[in-house]
Amino acid sequence: MLEDSLRKWNPWWADVTLLTDLIGIQRTVIPTITETMTLPHIKDIIGVRRSGKSTILYQIIDLLINKKIDPKNIVFLNFDDPDISMVSYDDLMKTLETINPQISHVFLDEIQQKKDWERWLRMLYDTKKYNQMFISGSSAALLNQDIGRVLSGRHLTFIVFPFSFKEYLTFIGWKSFTSDYLKHQQNTLIHHLNAYIEGGGFPEVIGKNEFQRKIILTNIYNDVLSRDITARHNTTYSIAQKISYHVLTNNAREFSFRSVARATQLSIETVEKYLEYLKESYLILTLDVFSYKTKIQFKQNKKVYCIDTGLRNAVSFKISEDRGRLAENLVCVELKRRSKEIYYWKNSKHEVDFVVKEGLKPTELIQVCWDISDEKTKKREVDALIAAMNTLNMSNGIVLTKDLLAEETIDNKIIRYIPLWRWLLET
């Protein structure tokens, strides 16, 4: 029965304290969302599956109740529930109005399960049916294409990632983030960072053993391939699996459509199409090379990263421990979490992992080197930074390391060495 399902998904109608078990730790994206609450726009919460989107919706509901919004005026609809997704919009609205005609705030979870949802949403928005509407989804295409076409100018988008390192520490009970305390606990932080790099930041795997973690992460991976790629785009699961397996195994490396096609024995056109689907599902991130000439950006190889190092470790082919590339992957995701526009840089001899661009010009160069103790390794990383600084007319660069905190000047260029844990915890 529809009403029974609605009451099941909205326990705060009966008892506000039941919401406590659903809200978890506060996510860092929450303040950004709450700053827009005075705007009427639909709020899109998107990201990879099981990254915590539903929990974020519950956290916003909790904030509204704390601001004295009547709990009975807030409705949460989970469209993964067939009792909700299978009924018509008319029947859904009639049932909601029968329960409470004063509903003011609506939360629509996994809304892409419902056909023509975007037109229904536009009708609700244009008729000012509710004060605020929030939706969640697991595909960038869902919101970029569907909403972009029908709801242009009516929505704001927020991307959710798996836990950041700070959220991870908070989840396991870390209490203090003061500078002095963090410095005092450096060795402990490196221990936790290693665990975070290995296991990743999906909320449900934290604290699990390696066997349990692999099962959970493999299920997430299979869900993304089957539901967000195969079912949504009517494509072939085995092809999505083959291409994703190859690029995840080669994370933090350059690739071209041709090289992936050759490795997987598929056509270039197929590879290009499926890689776009993998990006839309937030399973992978790709970077272009930095150049002031866009045709070079488009022509040059891209670099690929996984949305979560733990997921990458669980489903890819590993032949050796490669902490450096995993740390680089972690930095890429963190920069994206911080909404940075990023590229990589290279010339004929050198490569820099990340160029951060703001407006029209690059503002930051970041090299990731887990173990900087070898002089040849250090020289290679520093030479690349200096080459990029000379080319891009910049005066300083950063090397993120396991534990080195230092600064040096070479040829009037400043090189800062920062422990990765410290950089991750900077606000």
N, C-alpha and C positions, 0 to 999 in steps of 0.2 A: 504493500500500500504506500502511495506516494507520501502521504502525511507522516507516516511512521518513519520513512527514510529521512524526511526533512528534519524531524525532531531528533533523529539519531545524529545527524551532522551538526546540529545546533544545540549542544547540551547546555549552553549558557541561558537558554530560554527557561530551563527548569532550575538551574543552580549555577550561579556565576563562578563558584569555586571550582567547578569541573573544568574550566578553561585553563587552570594552573598547570595541569599535566600535559597540555598541548603546546605551550609557548616556548619551552626550552630556554637557551641563552639568547640574549638580544643580539641580533645580527647587525653588523656595521652599516648595512645599507638602510636600516630603519630611520635614522635621523634625516637622511636625504629624502626619503619618501614622505616623512611627516612634514617636512618643510613645504611640500606642495599640497597639503591637505585643504588649504583655503581655495585652491583652484578647482573648478568643476570637472576638469578633464578626467577621462577614464585612466586608471593607473594600471599599466601592464607590468606584471612581474614574470620575467622569463629567464630561462636557464636550463642547464642539463638536468635530466631526470634525477630525482632523489637528492637534489642539492639543498633542499630546505624551503622551497617556494611556499608550500602549504603552511609550514610553521611560521613563515613571515606573515602570511595572511592572518593567522591566529594572533600573532603579536600585535598587528594593527588593530584587530578586534579588541584585544585587551586594552590598548591605549584609548580606544574610543569609549569603552565602558568606564575607564578611569576618568574620562572627561565628562562623565555623567550622561552619555548616550544610553537610552533605555536598551538593555540587552535584547529585549524582544523585538526591537526595531532593526536589529542586525541579522542578516541571513547569509549563510554560507551554503553554496550549492556545489557538490562534488560531482562533476560529470563523468567520472569514472564509475559511478554508481549507476547500474542500468535502470534502476527504478526512477532515477532522475533524468538520465540521458535519453530514455526511450519515449518519454511522454512528449506531447506537443507543447509548444510555447504557450498556447492558450490555456491548456490544462494546468501547466505549471503556474502561470500567473493567477489563475482562478484559485488554486489551492493556497498559494501564498497569501492572497488577499482574504481568503476565508480564515486563515490562521491569524493574520494581523494586517489590516489595511494601512497601518501607519509605518510600514517598513521604510527606512530611510537610507540604509547602507547595505550594499549587496556585494558579496564576494563570490566570484565564479571560478572554481578551480578546475584545471584541465578542460577548459571550455572548448578546445578544438575537437572534442569528441562529438560535438553537436553540429549537425549540418546547418548552414546558413546562420550561424551564431552572430556573425559580424553585422548582418542586417538587423537582426533582433536587437543587438546592442545599440546600433545607431538609432533605432526607434525609441529605445528607452532613454537614450541621451538627449535626443532632440525634443522629446516630450517632457523632459525634466521629471521623469518618473521618480528618480531617487536623488538624494543629495550627493552621494558618492558611489562610484562603482570601481571595483578592483577585479582584475582577471589574471589568471596564471596560465602559462603554457610552456611546453618543452621544445619549442622550435622557433628560431629566429625568423624563418620564412612565414610562420603563422602570423606574426605581427608585422613584419616588414611588407609582406605582399597583401595578405587579406585585409588587415586593418588599414594599411597604407592606402589601399584602393577605396575602401568604403568609409573609413573613419578619419580621413585626413583632417588634421588640425584639432581633433577631439581627444587625443590621448597622449600620455607621457609614458616612456618606457624605462624600466629599471632592470638591470641584469643581475642575476644571482649566481654566484659561484659556490663551489664547495667551501668549507671553512677556511678562512685565512689562518695563518700561524697563530695570531693573537686569539682568534675565536677558538682554535684548537686548544690552546693553553687554558683559556677560560673554561672550556667544556670539561677539561680534566681536573679543574679545581685550582688553577693558578690564581693567586689573590692580588699580587702587587705588580704594577708595571712602572714603578718609579725608576728613574735612571740608575740611581745608586744600587737599588736592589737587583736590577737586571745585571749590572756589572758584577756584583758579588756572586750571582748565580750563573756565571757564564758556562761553566762545565755542565751544569744541569740543563741549561738551555740548549747546548749543543747535543746532548743526549736526546732531548725531546724533539729537536729539529731533525735528527737522524730518523727518529720514529715517524715523524710527520712526512718526511720525504719518502720513506719506504711505504707507509700505509695510506697516505693521502688524507684528504679532508672531508670525505663524505661522512656526514654525521653518524650514520648507523654502523660504520666500521670501527669507530674509535673505541679502543679497549678490547677489541676482539683479537683472538690469536690469528696466526698467519693462515691457517686452514679456513677458519670461519670468514676471514676477510676476503680471501680469494673467491669463495662461493658467492658472497654478497656482491662483490665488485663485478664478477663475471655475469651475474644476473642483471646488474645495472647495464652493463655493456650490451648484453643480448636484448634487453628491453629497448635500448636506444636504436639498435639496428632493426629490430622487428617492428616496433611501433612508430618510431619517428622517421624512419627511412623507408623500410619495405612497405609497410601498410599505407603510410601517407602518400608516398610517391609511386606506389604500384610497381616496385622494382624487385630485384632478385636479392634475397638475403645472402646467399653464398658469395655474390660479387661484393656486396658491402663489407662482408666479413674479410674477404681476401685483401681488399684495398686498405681497410682500416688496420688490419693486422700488420701489413707492410709498413705503413706510415708510422704507426705507434712503435713498432720495433726500431724505427729509424728517427725517433723523436729528437728534436734539437739539431737536425741535419737539414741541409739543402735538398730540395727535390725539384724535378720538373715533371710535367704531365707525361712526357716521353719516357723518362726514366722509370716512373711508376708503372706505366703501360708495359714496358719491356720486362720489368720484374714480375708482374702479375699475369703477363701474356693476355692482356686485354687491349682494346683499342684506346687511343688517346682520348677520343670523344667520350667513351664510357668512363674513363678515369676522371676526366674533368667534371663530368656530371655528378659522379658519386662523391668526389671530394667536396663539392659544393654542398651536397646533402649532409656530409659529415660535419661541415662547418655550421650549417643551419641547426643541427641538433646539439651544437655546443660540445661535441665529442672532441673536436680538434680546433686549434687556432693556427692560423698561418700568418707569416710576416713577409712583406715585400722588402726588397733592398732599398736603402735610402738613396734617392737621386733627385736632383732638381728637374730632371727630364722624365716626364711620366712614361714615355715610351720605353725607357730603360727599366723602370720599375716593373712594367708589365712583361717585358721580355726576359728579364733576369729570373733565375731560379728563386723559388720561395723557400722559407724554412717552416717546419711543421712542429707543433707542440701539442701535447695532450692536455685536456682540461684538468686533469688530476694525476699526479705522479703515482699514487697508489693504484689507480685504475690501469694506468700504463703498465705498471709492474705485474699486475694480475693477469693481463690478457695478451701481452706481447712476448716475443721470443727473447730471452735473456741468456747471454753466454758469459757475461762477466759483470762485476759490480762497476757501474759507471756513475759515481756520485756527482761528478762534474756536470754531465749532461742533465741529470735529474735536477740538480740545483739550478741550472740554467732554465729548465722547464718551469720550475717553481717561480723564478723571477719573472718570466714572461706572463704567467697567469696573474701574479700580483700586480704587475704594471697594468694589465687589462682591468683588474679589479679596481684599481685606482683611476680608471677611465683615461689612461694615457694613450696618446697616439704614438705608436712605436714601429720601428723598422730595424733591420740590421744593416751594417755597412761593410763594404769590402772593396779592396782594390786588387791589383795583381799579386800582392804579397801578403796582405794582412786582412784580418776580419775583426770587427767589433760586434759583440752580441746584440746590443740594443742601442738605438738612437731614439731618444725621446724628443718629439717635435711638439712645439706649442705655437699656434698661429702659423706664421710663415717660415719659421726657422727652428733648427735643432737647438735644444737647451741643455741636454744631458747625454753623456756617453757612459754606458755601463758595460763592463766586462765581468764575467762570472768565472772564477777560478777557485775551486774548492781547496786545493792544496797548492799554495804559492811558494812552498819551501824550496823547490828546485829552481836554481838560478836560470837555467835555460827556459823553463816554463814561465818564470816571472818576466824575463826579457821579451819573450814572444808576446805576452799579454800587454806589456807596457809599450813595446814598439808599435803594436797595432793601435793602441789608444792615441799615441803621439801622432801617428800617421793620419788618423781620423781628425784629430784636433787641428793639424796643419791644413788639411783639406777643407774642413768645415769652419775654419777660423774660430776655434774655441780654445779656451785657456785651461780647462780642467776636465778630468775624467775620474771615474770610480771603478775600483776593482772590488768585487764582493767575494769574500773568502770564508773559510771555515772559522778562523779565530783571530786574524791579524787586524789590528787597529793601528794605522800609521798614516803618515803623509810625507811625500817627498816631491821635490821640484827638479825636473829634468828639462833642459833647454827652455827654461821659463814656462814650462807647463806643469801644472799641479796634478799629482796623482794621489788620490785618497784611497786607502785600503780600509774597508769596513767589513766587520763580521756579518755574515748573511743574517743571523738571528737578529742583530741590532737593526739592520736595514728593514727587515720585515716588520719589526715592532714600532718603527717610526710612525708618528701620526701625520 
